[in-house]
Amino acid sequence: MPKDPNILRHSTDMSELARTAIEFAASDQQADIDTLLASLSTQEFLERLDSDAKEDQSPDHLRLARVLCILMDNTKTGAAHTGLVSLTSIREFTENESRKELLIRALVAVEPSPPSVINFWDANSRPDSTWRHVVMDVICENGSEPAIRLLEKKFTDKLMDPDEVVAWMRKPVYRHRLDLPLLEACKRMITTTLAPALKPYLVEALFDSLGRYFLTSRTPPTPPDFATASRAAREILEEIAIYVLDSDNNIHLTPQTRLAVEAKLKLIKSHE
């Protein structure tokens, strides 16, 4: 049965509207994606799709969330991801905080992150931005070089709260600490760009076990298994370890973190 664009334009049945929007989102036809995006760009459609939404409702429970998930997963032509990117410039879409959060998260699927996405994430991760913590999670998950450059920009921004930067090191960075673009950025930060007071915390996130910080958490961050590290990742970690253990570089590590760095360095050398 062909997809009916008139349902997108006129239906007030939210279930029918969601089903149809999902059909268009999953299409491999540029015209279908364009039709859906035309609807997603209007306040009237968005309100019809989730007209029963409550003010305190989680964004994940909106029907829109499922539509964006399908666009994220649709890699058939590239049109779906291009469409997601285009939503960053649609005021009718992003002026709603729940929709903005969903879009911030959905853009994780677009790799490498184009300038418009970086600008969108940048604007929503300033010191006073509501979604700064979400953005930090997303850009580490995305992991592309432009996204990680943004992470480095935030970590070295003197206006950011240092305690929040440490929290991001201990969560998203810790979870992705074997990813190459992230490791390359961490090496730059530790050797040059990061504030001296923050460098030991980044070293800790790269080499140490941080379970002690999450004893009461139901979902503590879990680092990747070091055994899965690529040769390139091990080489960068080795360079960082040698640098931070050199007393001339004045990286003031705790005894526990120093032992963790030494242990990882020994392990790396055993693979050579």
Helices and strands as residue ranges (DSSP letters): H 5-10, H 14-25, H 30-40, H 43-49, G 59-61, H 63-73, H 79-86, G 87-89, H 91-94, H 97-106, G 107-109, H 115-123, H 132-142, H 145-155, H 162-168, I 169-173, H 174-175, H 180-188, I 189-193, H 199-207, G 211-214, G 226-228, H 231-245, G 247-249, H 255-270
